Amino acid sequence: MRQLRLLMIFWLGCCSFTAVLADGVLSATYPKALLSDILVQPGEYVPLPRSSSSFWRDSIPEVVRQSYVRYGERYLGQPWPALPASLFAEFKTVGNRVRYEEVNFAKRRHLAALAIAEVMEGKGRFLSDITDGLLSFMEETWWGIPAHYGHAFPIPESQPVDLFNAETAGLLAWTTYLFSDSLDARSPLIRRRMTAEMNRRLLTPALNGKDWWKTAGMNWNPWICSNWLACVLIFETDRERQLSAVSQIEGCLDAFMAAYPADGGCDEGPGYWDRAAASLYESLNLLKSATGGRIDMSKDPKLRAMGSYVYKTYIGGGYCTNYADAHDNKALQQVNIVYPFGRYLDDPLMRGFARYLWQGDGKAADAYDLSGNFPTLGRELFFLRHFGEFASEEVREPLLDEVWLPDLQIMTTRNKHGLFLAMKGGHNGESHNHNDVGSIIVYADARPLLIDPGVGEYTSKTFSHSRYSIWTMQSGYHNLPQINGVDQRDGKEYRASDIAYLKGQLTLDLATAYPPEAKVLHWRRTASLRQGKQVEVTEDYALSAITSPTRLMFLTPVHPVLQSGKVVLGNHEIIYDTRQLTAAVEDISPLLDPLLQKIWGKEMYRIVLTINTNDLKGKIHYRIR
């Protein structure tokens, strides 16, 4: 348990966090007394047609239905994966969390695939496998993952609520909802056991626990709440417990929304948007459906800003501006949440963006590849519920000319010549933080040129006190200066200052992101993209001493070629003054783990421009064209 407490301490230090709000929007507007009048009674929640309904076969195009059926057929008759205790223990023994998670997530995808295939086909062909799967889940000791557990091995009496035991509970809840009649026809004992296990593993510990995530301003809060709420509405049989749980969930969501800035920015990065703002939407959508539309937050300005973040950070060609812990910099697996969220907000650009993501680059693909987010069965069902409307949406790729998120301090801008520039300020105590204050990202024709590497495979180091020993977290592996040989430091006090934004241009003083040993008085970085054919960057600096060479770092997946006064990157180049800077290239490809190779390919390079003067003050200009 000591290791779990240390993990939580780290989370509280690196995540946005707020105290419980006494007068939150949901809690104040819809208190428990009012919920008693408007919330659906236990056992009466019917937000979607069940599997036996012909709706699913009549309203979904045959080609789409068959793609789900084919996907389910991959799993038909296949054995259910085992989750050995020795595999669970690897996180504590060797620090590896990926091997267990791969098997764990594959098993959940297995169930979701069978369930959606049966919904689409409706012939009962998948029901035996689904029943076996549900009972197999009842035999797991704990539904979560070892990185969120206090013991090397799971034990029945320890049932903490984490992201993935909640996610598993949600999957089982929607599966049970869909096939309740079929399960009862086989044996009423199945649902009786499901109800008992759901109470023991999620409903009771979530209701009674004083968990840190209930007041957190990051993804754990709404991610858990969206699943907890689904389980309450589907499984809870006691009216008082149901009302108490929903009232608590309202307070959790209030805390999450209060922690968010007015600009709707997700400091965890676009890679976590679908488990932060999008999970908040899921919770609100469930509340709306469970109250006959009485709880409706769709006009809330902050919620609308939180939704639009998904396209405000969009680069083009499926790429996103991937600051913070991004396991992927692509947006192509969010259709089944982008569309329902956009529909809830009545945001035409968000709805059209989902339609664009569905068609991708125009190549033929099966529906299961396009909708994304397996094994989130609930998302898939709510998405498919309105597939007819979705199919008629106008395709829109949201190539916004200019975005400025003043609270998160992120600028994106593009020009008619295909160049895209992003730059961030903020601080180094953000949720899922990387030490990246002032870093820029440059894409050309929607292809990566100067990149943020994102994050590799999660290990026991990732959310520990050793986090910043990982190279992807360090400012030296972002597009930033290393001043007097010193990188940025982590912590909220290390931040950008003197922020000045004009259309197409952002200026930040980065000195306040570095510790005293950097000997920096000011470092004003200005990055701009005008309607010309180049990105322009100026480094205006003053140092109190020179103790080591100062270097400007840039990461790229494009093989760099050094020429006099330029670094050639395919059809583009970085132009610099040889009187000020000396260029070198480091091959950092050996640092790439399998996940990063999947994202970027097998090559990555660090371009190093070393300041070759001994002046304490200077102004350096360079261009990317």
C-alpha positions as CSV (number, residue, x, y, z in Angstrom):
1,M,0.0,0.0,0.0
2,R,2.9,2.3,0.6
3,Q,3.8,2.2,-3.1
4,L,0.2,3.0,-4.0
5,R,0.2,6.0,-1.6
6,L,3.4,7.2,-3.3
7,L,1.8,6.9,-6.7
8,M,-1.2,8.9,-5.5
9,I,1.1,11.6,-4.1
10,F,2.8,11.9,-7.4
11,W,-0.5,12.1,-9.2
12,L,-1.7,14.9,-6.9
13,G,1.5,16.8,-7.6
14,C,1.4,16.5,-11.4
15,C,-2.4,16.8,-12.0
16,S,-4.8,19.7,-12.0
17,F,-6.6,19.4,-8.7
18,T,-9.4,21.2,-6.9
19,A,-11.3,21.0,-3.6
20,V,-14.9,19.8,-3.7
21,L,-17.2,22.7,-4.7
22,A,-20.0,23.5,-2.4
23,D,-22.0,25.3,-5.1
24,G,-21.1,23.4,-8.3
25,V,-23.2,23.8,-11.3
26,L,-24.8,20.3,-11.3
27,S,-25.0,19.9,-7.5
28,A,-26.6,23.3,-7.0
29,T,-29.0,23.1,-9.9
30,Y,-30.0,19.4,-9.5
31,P,-29.6,18.6,-5.7
32,K,-30.4,15.2,-4.4
33,A,-34.0,16.3,-3.4
34,L,-34.7,17.3,-7.0
35,L,-33.0,14.1,-8.3
36,S,-35.6,12.2,-6.4
37,D,-38.3,13.7,-8.6
38,I,-36.6,13.6,-12.0
39,L,-34.2,10.6,-12.0
40,V,-35.4,7.3,-13.5
41,Q,-36.3,4.6,-11.0
42,P,-34.0,1.6,-10.5
43,G,-34.6,-1.0,-13.1
44,E,-36.4,1.4,-15.5
45,Y,-33.5,2.9,-17.3
46,V,-33.9,2.2,-21.1
47,P,-31.7,4.7,-23.0
48,L,-31.2,2.4,-26.0
49,P,-32.9,-0.4,-27.8
50,R,-31.8,-3.8,-26.6
51,S,-30.2,-6.4,-28.8
52,S,-33.5,-8.1,-29.6
53,S,-34.9,-4.9,-31.1
54,S,-35.0,-4.8,-34.9
55,F,-33.9,-1.2,-34.7
56,W,-30.3,-2.2,-35.0
57,R,-30.8,-4.2,-38.1
58,D,-33.3,-1.8,-39.7
59,S,-31.4,1.5,-39.1
60,I,-27.8,0.6,-39.7
61,P,-26.6,0.1,-43.3
62,E,-25.9,-3.5,-44.3
63,V,-22.3,-2.8,-45.2
64,V,-21.6,-1.3,-41.7
65,R,-23.4,-4.1,-39.9
66,Q,-21.5,-6.7,-41.7
67,S,-18.2,-5.1,-40.9
68,Y,-19.0,-5.4,-37.2
69,V,-20.1,-9.0,-37.7
70,R,-16.8,-9.9,-39.5
71,Y,-14.9,-8.3,-36.6
72,G,-16.9,-10.4,-34.1
73,E,-16.3,-13.5,-36.1
74,R,-12.6,-13.2,-35.5
75,Y,-13.3,-14.0,-31.8
76,L,-16.1,-16.5,-32.3
77,G,-15.2,-19.8,-30.6
78,Q,-11.9,-18.5,-29.5
79,P,-10.7,-19.3,-25.9
80,W,-11.0,-16.5,-23.4
81,P,-7.5,-15.1,-22.5
82,A,-6.1,-16.0,-19.1
83,L,-4.6,-13.3,-16.9
84,P,-1.9,-15.1,-14.8
85,A,-0.9,-13.6,-11.5
86,S,2.8,-13.8,-12.5
87,L,2.0,-11.4,-15.4
88,F,0.1,-9.1,-13.0
89,A,3.2,-9.1,-10.7
90,E,5.6,-7.9,-13.5
91,F,4.8,-4.3,-12.7
92,K,6.1,-4.6,-9.2
93,T,8.9,-7.0,-10.1
94,V,10.4,-5.7,-13.3
95,G,8.5,-2.5,-13.9
96,N,6.7,-3.7,-17.0
97,R,3.0,-2.9,-17.2
98,V,2.5,-3.4,-21.0
99,R,2.4,-7.2,-21.2
100,Y,-0.4,-7.5,-18.7
101,E,-2.3,-4.6,-20.1
102,E,-2.1,-6.1,-23.7
103,V,-3.8,-9.3,-22.5
104,N,-6.2,-7.5,-20.3
105,F,-7.3,-5.1,-23.0
106,A,-7.5,-7.8,-25.6
107,K,-9.9,-9.8,-23.4
108,R,-12.2,-6.7,-23.1
109,R,-12.0,-6.1,-26.8
110,H,-13.0,-9.7,-27.3
111,L,-16.2,-9.2,-25.4
112,A,-17.1,-5.9,-27.0
113,A,-16.5,-7.3,-30.5
114,L,-18.8,-10.3,-29.8
115,A,-21.5,-8.1,-28.2
116,I,-21.6,-5.6,-31.1
117,A,-21.5,-8.4,-33.7
118,E,-24.6,-10.0,-32.0
119,V,-26.4,-6.6,-31.9
120,M,-25.7,-6.1,-35.6
121,E,-26.7,-9.7,-36.7
122,G,-29.4,-10.6,-34.1
123,K,-29.4,-14.3,-34.7
124,G,-28.0,-15.6,-31.4
125,R,-24.9,-16.9,-33.0
126,F,-22.6,-15.1,-30.6
127,L,-24.6,-15.5,-27.4
128,S,-22.8,-18.6,-26.0
129,D,-19.4,-17.0,-26.3
130,I,-20.8,-13.8,-24.7
131,T,-22.2,-15.8,-21.8
132,D,-18.9,-17.6,-21.3
133,G,-17.1,-14.3,-21.4
134,L,-19.3,-12.7,-18.8
135,L,-18.7,-15.6,-16.4
136,S,-15.0,-15.5,-17.2
137,F,-14.9,-11.9,-16.0
138,M,-16.6,-12.9,-12.8
139,E,-13.6,-15.1,-12.1
140,E,-11.0,-12.3,-12.3
141,T,-9.9,-11.3,-8.9
142,W,-9.8,-7.6,-9.8
143,W,-10.8,-5.8,-13.0
144,G,-8.1,-3.1,-12.9
145,I,-4.5,-3.0,-13.9
146,P,-1.4,-3.6,-11.8
147,A,0.0,0.0,-12.2
148,H,-3.0,1.2,-10.1
149,Y,-2.9,-1.5,-7.4
150,G,-1.1,-1.6,-4.1
151,H,-0.1,-5.3,-4.1
152,A,2.0,-7.5,-6.3
153,F,-0.9,-9.9,-6.7
154,P,-4.7,-9.1,-6.7
155,I,-6.6,-10.3,-3.7
156,P,-10.4,-10.5,-3.4
157,E,-10.8,-8.2,-0.4
158,S,-8.9,-5.4,-2.1
159,Q,-11.2,-3.7,-4.7
160,P,-10.0,-0.1,-5.2
161,V,-11.7,1.9,-7.9
162,D,-9.4,2.7,-10.8
163,L,-9.8,3.6,-14.4
164,F,-9.9,0.1,-15.7
165,N,-12.0,-1.7,-13.2
166,A,-14.5,1.1,-13.8
167,E,-14.1,0.7,-17.6
168,T,-14.5,-3.1,-17.3
169,A,-17.6,-2.6,-15.1
170,G,-19.1,-0.3,-17.8
171,L,-18.4,-2.8,-20.5
172,L,-20.1,-5.6,-18.5
173,A,-23.0,-3.3,-17.6
174,W,-23.8,-2.5,-21.2
175,T,-23.4,-6.1,-22.3
176,T,-25.8,-7.2,-19.6
177,Y,-28.2,-4.4,-20.6
178,L,-28.2,-5.5,-24.2
179,F,-28.7,-9.2,-23.6
180,S,-30.7,-9.3,-20.3
181,D,-33.5,-11.4,-21.7
182,S,-31.2,-13.9,-23.4
183,L,-29.1,-14.2,-20.2
184,D,-32.2,-14.8,-18.1
185,A,-33.4,-17.4,-20.5
186,R,-30.2,-19.3,-20.0
187,S,-30.3,-18.9,-16.2
188,P,-31.4,-16.1,-13.8
189,L,-28.3,-16.9,-11.8
190,I,-26.1,-15.2,-14.3
191,R,-27.5,-11.7,-13.8
192,R,-27.8,-12.4,-10.1
193,R,-24.1,-13.1,-9.9
194,M,-23.3,-10.1,-12.1
195,T,-25.3,-7.8,-9.8
196,A,-23.5,-9.1,-6.7
197,E,-20.1,-8.7,-8.3
198,M,-20.9,-5.3,-9.6
199,N,-21.8,-4.2,-6.1
200,R,-18.8,-5.7,-4.5
201,R,-16.3,-4.5,-7.1
202,L,-17.6,-1.0,-8.0
203,L,-20.9,0.3,-6.7
204,T,-20.2,-0.1,-3.0
205,P,-16.5,0.9,-3.0
206,A,-17.2,3.9,-5.3
207,L,-20.1,5.1,-3.2
208,N,-18.3,4.7,0.2
209,G,-14.8,5.6,-0.8
210,K,-13.0,9.0,-0.2
211,D,-11.0,8.6,-3.4
212,W,-8.6,11.4,-4.5
213,W,-10.0,11.2,-8.1
214,K,-13.4,12.5,-7.0
215,T,-12.1,16.0,-6.7
216,A,-9.5,15.8,-9.5
217,G,-9.4,18.1,-12.5
218,M,-8.0,15.4,-14.8
219,N,-9.1,12.3,-16.7
220,W,-9.5,9.9,-13.8
221,N,-12.5,11.8,-12.5
222,P,-14.9,11.8,-15.5
223,W,-13.5,8.6,-17.0
224,I,-14.4,6.7,-13.8
225,C,-17.7,8.6,-13.3
226,S,-19.0,7.9,-16.8
227,N,-18.6,4.2,-16.1
228,W,-19.8,4.4,-12.5
229,L,-22.9,6.3,-13.5
230,A,-23.7,3.7,-16.2
231,C,-23.4,0.9,-13.7
232,V,-25.6,2.8,-11.2
233,L,-28.3,3.3,-13.7
234,I,-28.2,-0.3,-15.0
235,F,-27.5,-2.3,-11.9
236,E,-28.4,-0.4,-8.7
237,T,-31.7,-1.7,-7.2
238,D,-31.8,0.5,-4.1
239,R,-33.4,3.9,-4.6
240,E,-31.5,5.6,-1.8
241,R,-28.1,4.3,-2.9
242,Q,-28.9,5.2,-6.5
243,L,-29.7,8.8,-5.5
244,S,-26.7,9.1,-3.3
245,A,-24.4,7.8,-6.0
246,V,-25.7,10.1,-8.7
247,S,-25.5,13.1,-6.3
248,Q,-21.9,12.2,-5.6
249,I,-21.2,11.9,-9.3
250,E,-22.6,15.4,-9.8
251,G,-20.1,16.7,-7.2
252,C,-17.3,14.9,-8.9
253,L,-18.1,16.4,-12.3
254,D,-18.5,19.8,-10.8
255,A,-15.0,19.6,-9.4
256,F,-13.7,18.5,-12.8
257,M,-15.4,21.3,-14.7
258,A,-14.3,23.9,-12.1
259,A,-10.7,22.9,-12.5
260,Y,-10.8,23.5,-16.2
261,P,-10.0,26.9,-17.7
262,A,-12.5,29.0,-19.6
263,D,-10.8,28.3,-22.9
264,G,-11.6,24.5,-22.5
265,G,-8.0,23.5,-22.9
266,C,-6.9,20.0,-21.9
267,D,-3.5,20.3,-20.3
268,E,-3.2,16.5,-20.6
269,G,-3.0,16.9,-24.4
270,P,-5.3,15.8,-27.2
271,G,-4.4,12.2,-26.5
272,Y,-6.4,12.4,-23.3
273,W,-9.2,14.6,-24.5
274,D,-11.4,11.6,-25.2
275,R,-11.0,10.4,-21.6
276,A,-11.3,13.9,-20.1
277,A,-13.8,16.3,-21.7
278,A,-15.3,13.5,-23.7
279,S,-15.9,11.3,-20.7
280,L,-17.5,14.4,-19.0
281,Y,-19.9,14.5,-22.0
282,E,-20.7,10.8,-21.6
283,S,-21.6,11.4,-18.0
284,L,-23.8,14.4,-18.9
285,N,-25.5,12.5,-21.7
286,L,-26.3,9.7,-19.3
287,L,-27.8,12.2,-16.8
288,K,-29.8,13.7,-19.6
289,S,-31.2,10.4,-20.7
290,A,-31.9,9.3,-17.1
291,T,-33.9,12.5,-16.3
292,G,-36.0,12.8,-19.4
293,G,-33.9,15.6,-20.7
294,R,-34.1,17.7,-17.5
295,I,-30.4,17.7,-16.9
296,D,-29.0,19.4,-20.0
297,M,-25.6,21.2,-20.0
298,S,-25.3,21.5,-23.8
299,K,-25.4,25.3,-23.8
300,D,-22.7,25.7,-21.1
301,P,-19.9,27.9,-22.6
302,K,-17.1,26.1,-20.9
303,L,-18.4,22.7,-21.9
304,R,-18.7,23.9,-25.5
305,A,-15.1,25.2,-25.3
306,M,-14.0,21.8,-23.9
307,G,-15.6,20.0,-26.8
308,S,-14.1,22.3,-29.5
309,Y,-10.6,21.7,-28.2
310,V,-10.6,18.4,-30.2
311,Y,-10.6,20.3,-33.5
312,K,-8.8,23.4,-32.3
313,T,-5.6,21.3,-31.8
314,Y,-6.0,19.5,-35.1
315,I,-3.1,19.9,-37.6
316,G,-4.4,18.1,-40.7
317,G,-4.1,14.7,-42.3
318,G,-5.3,13.1,-39.1
319,Y,-2.5,14.6,-37.0
320,C,-3.0,16.5,-33.7
321,T,-0.9,18.9,-31.7
322,N,0.4,16.3,-29.3
323,Y,1.7,18.1,-26.2
324,A,1.9,16.1,-22.9
325,D,1.4,12.3,-22.7
326,A,0.2,11.5,-26.2
327,H,0.5,7.8,-27.1
328,D,-0.4,8.7,-30.6
329,N,-0.6,12.0,-32.5
330,K,-3.5,10.9,-34.7
331,A,-7.1,11.7,-34.3
332,L,-8.5,8.8,-36.3
333,Q,-9.9,6.7,-33.4
334,Q,-12.4,9.1,-31.8
335,V,-15.4,9.1,-34.2
336,N,-17.7,7.3,-31.8
337,I,-17.3,10.0,-29.2
338,V,-16.6,13.1,-31.4
339,Y,-19.9,12.7,-33.2
340,P,-22.2,12.1,-30.2
341,F,-20.4,15.0,-28.3
342,G,-20.8,17.3,-31.3
343,R,-24.4,16.3,-31.7
344,Y,-25.1,17.0,-28.0
345,L,-23.5,20.5,-28.4
346,D,-25.1,21.0,-31.8
347,D,-21.6,22.0,-33.1
348,P,-21.6,21.6,-36.9
349,L,-17.8,21.7,-37.2
350,M,-17.4,19.0,-34.6
351,R,-20.1,16.8,-36.3
352,G,-18.5,17.3,-39.7
353,F,-15.0,16.6,-38.2
354,A,-16.3,13.2,-37.0
355,R,-17.6,12.5,-40.5
356,Y,-14.2,13.4,-41.9
357,L,-12.5,11.1,-39.5
358,W,-14.8,8.3,-40.5
359,Q,-13.8,8.5,-44.2
360,G,-10.2,9.2,-43.3
361,D,-8.0,9.4,-46.4
362,G,-10.8,7.9,-48.5
363,K,-9.5,4.3,-48.4
364,A,-12.0,1.5,-47.8
365,A,-12.0,0.3,-44.2
366,D,-14.2,-1.6,-41.9
367,A,-16.4,0.2,-39.4
368,Y,-14.5,-1.2,-36.4
369,D,-11.4,0.5,-37.6
370,L,-13.0,3.8,-38.1
371,S,-15.3,4.3,-35.0
372,G,-12.5,3.6,-32.6
373,N,-12.3,3.2,-28.8
374,F,-12.9,-0.5,-28.5
375,P,-13.8,-1.8,-26.0
376,T,-16.0,1.1,-25.0
377,L,-19.2,-0.6,-25.9
378,G,-21.5,2.2,-24.5
379,R,-19.8,4.7,-26.8
380,E,-20.3,2.5,-29.8
381,L,-24.0,2.0,-29.0
382,F,-24.8,5.7,-28.6
383,F,-22.9,6.5,-31.8
384,L,-24.7,3.8,-33.8
385,R,-28.0,5.0,-32.3
386,H,-27.9,8.0,-34.6
387,F,-25.9,6.6,-37.5
388,G,-28.5,7.7,-40.0
389,E,-28.0,11.3,-39.1
390,F,-24.2,10.8,-38.9
391,A,-24.1,9.4,-42.4
392,S,-25.8,12.5,-43.8
393,E,-23.4,14.9,-42.2
394,E,-21.3,17.2,-44.4
395,V,-17.7,16.2,-44.3
396,R,-15.6,18.9,-42.8
397,E,-11.9,18.9,-42.0
398,P,-11.4,21.7,-39.5
399,L,-8.3,23.4,-40.8
400,L,-8.6,26.5,-38.6
401,D,-6.3,29.4,-39.7
402,E,-5.7,30.6,-36.1
403,V,-6.3,29.3,-32.6
404,W,-5.2,30.9,-29.3
405,L,-6.1,29.2,-26.0
406,P,-5.1,32.0,-23.5
407,D,-5.4,29.9,-20.3
408,L,-3.5,26.9,-21.6
409,Q,-1.3,29.2,-23.6
410,I,-1.3,27.3,-26.9
411,M,-1.2,28.9,-30.3
412,T,-1.7,27.2,-33.6
413,T,-1.5,28.9,-36.9
414,R,-1.3,27.8,-40.6
415,N,-0.8,29.5,-43.9
416,K,-1.8,28.8,-47.5
417,H,1.6,27.3,-48.3
418,G,1.0,24.3,-46.1
419,L,3.0,25.2,-43.1
420,F,1.6,24.7,-39.6
421,L,3.1,26.1,-36.4
422,A,2.1,25.4,-32.8
423,M,3.7,26.8,-29.7
424,K,2.9,26.4,-26.0
425,G,3.5,28.3,-22.8
426,G,1.9,27.1,-19.6
427,H,3.9,25.5,-16.8
428,N,5.8,22.3,-16.0
429,G,3.3,21.1,-13.3
430,E,0.5,20.3,-15.8
431,S,-1.3,17.0,-15.8
432,H,0.7,14.3,-17.7
433,N,3.4,17.0,-17.9
434,H,6.5,17.1,-20.0
435,N,9.0,19.8,-19.5
436,D,8.1,21.6,-22.7
437,V,7.4,25.3,-21.9
438,G,8.0,27.2,-25.1
439,S,8.3,24.2,-27.4
440,I,7.2,24.6,-31.0
441,I,5.8,22.1,-33.4
442,V,6.1,22.5,-37.2
443,Y,4.3,20.4,-39.9
444,A,4.5,20.9,-43.6
445,D,1.7,19.8,-45.9
446,A,0.2,18.0,-42.9
447,R,3.4,15.9,-42.4
448,P,5.6,16.1,-39.4
449,L,8.7,18.2,-39.6
450,L,9.7,19.4,-36.1
451,I,7.9,17.3,-33.6
452,D,7.0,16.7,-30.0
453,P,7.9,13.0,-29.6
454,G,5.0,12.3,-27.2
455,V,5.4,9.4,-24.8
456,G,6.5,5.8,-25.2
457,E,5.2,2.8,-23.4
458,Y,4.1,3.4,-19.8
459,T,6.4,1.7,-17.2
460,S,6.7,1.8,-13.5
461,K,8.8,5.0,-13.9
462,T,6.2,6.9,-15.8
463,F,4.1,8.0,-12.8
464,S,6.8,7.8,-10.2
465,H,9.5,10.1,-8.8
466,S,11.7,8.9,-11.7
467,R,9.4,10.3,-14.3
468,Y,11.8,12.9,-15.5
469,S,14.6,10.4,-16.0
470,I,12.6,9.3,-19.1
471,W,14.0,11.1,-22.1
472,T,10.6,12.0,-23.7
473,M,9.7,14.0,-20.6
474,Q,12.9,16.2,-20.7
475,S,13.1,19.6,-22.3
476,G,16.3,18.6,-24.0
477,Y,14.2,16.3,-26.2
478,H,11.7,18.9,-27.2
479,N,12.2,21.9,-29.5
480,L,13.8,24.1,-26.9
481,P,17.0,25.7,-25.7
482,Q,19.4,24.0,-23.3
483,I,20.8,27.0,-21.5
484,N,24.3,26.7,-20.1
485,G,23.9,23.0,-20.4
486,V,20.8,23.1,-18.2
487,D,17.3,21.8,-19.0
488,Q,14.0,23.0,-17.7
489,R,12.8,21.8,-14.3
490,D,9.5,20.2,-13.4
491,G,7.0,21.9,-11.2
492,K,4.2,24.5,-11.4
493,E,6.6,27.3,-10.5
494,Y,8.6,26.6,-13.8
495,R,6.5,28.4,-16.3
496,A,6.3,30.9,-19.1
497,S,6.1,34.6,-18.3
498,D,5.5,37.8,-20.2
499,I,3.2,36.2,-22.7
500,A,2.4,38.3,-25.8
501,Y,0.1,36.9,-28.5
502,L,-0.6,38.5,-31.9
503,K,-2.3,36.8,-34.8
504,G,0.2,34.3,-36.1
505,Q,2.8,35.1,-33.5
506,L,3.6,34.2,-29.9
507,T,6.3,35.6,-27.6
508,L,7.2,33.9,-24.3
509,D,9.9,34.5,-21.7
510,L,11.3,31.0,-21.0
511,A,13.7,32.0,-18.3
512,T,11.2,31.3,-15.6
513,A,11.0,27.7,-16.8
514,Y,14.7,27.0,-15.9
515,P,16.4,26.6,-12.5
516,P,18.9,29.2,-11.2
517,E,21.9,27.2,-12.4
518,A,20.9,28.0,-16.0
519,K,22.1,31.6,-15.3
520,V,19.5,33.1,-17.5
521,L,18.1,36.6,-17.0
522,H,15.6,36.4,-19.8
523,W,15.0,34.2,-22.8
524,R,12.3,35.7,-25.0
525,R,11.3,33.3,-27.8
526,T,9.1,34.6,-30.6
527,A,7.7,32.2,-33.1
528,S,5.6,33.4,-36.0
529,L,4.0,32.2,-39.2
530,R,3.0,34.9,-41.6
531,Q,1.5,34.5,-45.0
532,G,5.0,34.1,-46.5
533,K,6.5,30.7,-46.9
534,Q,8.4,30.3,-43.6
535,V,8.3,30.0,-39.9
536,E,10.4,32.6,-38.2
537,V,11.9,32.2,-34.7
538,T,13.8,34.7,-32.7
539,E,15.7,33.9,-29.5
540,D,16.4,37.2,-27.5
541,Y,18.4,36.3,-24.4
542,A,20.5,37.6,-21.6
543,L,22.7,35.5,-19.3
544,S,24.4,36.3,-16.1
545,A,27.3,34.0,-16.9
546,I,28.4,31.4,-19.4
547,T,29.2,28.1,-17.8
548,S,28.6,25.7,-20.7
549,P,27.6,25.9,-24.3
550,T,24.0,26.8,-24.9
551,R,22.3,24.7,-27.5
552,L,19.0,24.9,-29.4
553,M,17.4,21.4,-29.8
554,F,15.0,20.2,-32.5
555,L,13.5,16.8,-33.0
556,T,12.5,15.4,-36.4
557,P,11.6,12.1,-37.9
558,V,13.0,13.3,-41.3
559,H,16.7,12.5,-42.0
560,P,18.5,15.8,-41.7
561,V,21.3,16.8,-44.2
562,L,23.7,19.5,-43.0
563,Q,24.8,22.2,-45.5
564,S,26.4,25.5,-44.9
565,G,24.0,27.7,-43.0
566,K,21.1,25.2,-43.4
567,V,19.7,21.9,-42.2
568,V,17.8,20.3,-45.0
569,L,14.7,18.3,-44.1
570,G,13.4,16.8,-47.3
571,N,11.7,19.6,-49.2
572,H,12.2,22.0,-46.3
573,E,15.1,23.5,-44.4
574,I,16.2,25.4,-41.3
575,I,18.1,28.5,-42.3
576,Y,20.5,29.9,-39.7
577,D,23.5,32.3,-39.4
578,T,26.8,30.5,-39.2
579,R,28.3,33.4,-37.3
580,Q,25.9,32.7,-34.5
581,L,25.3,29.0,-34.6
582,T,27.0,25.7,-35.4
583,A,24.9,22.7,-36.5
584,A,25.2,19.1,-35.6
585,V,22.8,16.1,-35.8
586,E,22.4,13.2,-33.3
587,D,20.7,10.0,-34.3
588,I,18.4,9.2,-31.4
589,S,16.6,6.3,-33.1
590,P,17.9,3.8,-30.6
591,L,15.9,5.5,-27.9
592,L,12.6,4.7,-29.6
593,D,10.6,1.9,-28.0
594,P,8.0,-0.1,-30.1
595,L,5.2,2.3,-29.4
596,L,7.2,5.4,-30.6
597,Q,8.4,3.4,-33.6
598,K,4.7,2.7,-34.4
599,I,4.0,6.4,-34.3
600,W,7.1,7.9,-36.0
601,G,8.8,5.1,-37.8
602,K,12.2,3.7,-36.9
603,E,14.2,6.9,-37.3
604,M,14.4,10.1,-35.1
605,Y,17.0,12.7,-35.0
606,R,18.0,15.6,-32.7
607,I,19.2,18.7,-34.5
608,V,21.6,20.7,-32.3
609,L,22.3,24.4,-33.0
610,T,25.1,25.5,-30.6
611,I,25.5,29.2,-29.9
612,N,29.1,29.9,-30.9
613,T,29.6,33.3,-29.3
614,N,30.6,34.2,-25.7
615,D,28.3,37.2,-25.5
616,L,26.1,37.4,-22.5
617,K,23.3,39.0,-24.5
618,G,22.2,38.2,-28.0
619,K,19.4,37.9,-30.5
620,I,19.3,34.9,-32.8
621,H,17.1,34.5,-35.9
622,Y,16.4,31.4,-37.8
623,R,13.8,30.3,-40.3
624,I,12.0,27.1,-41.3
625,R,10.9,27.3,-44.9
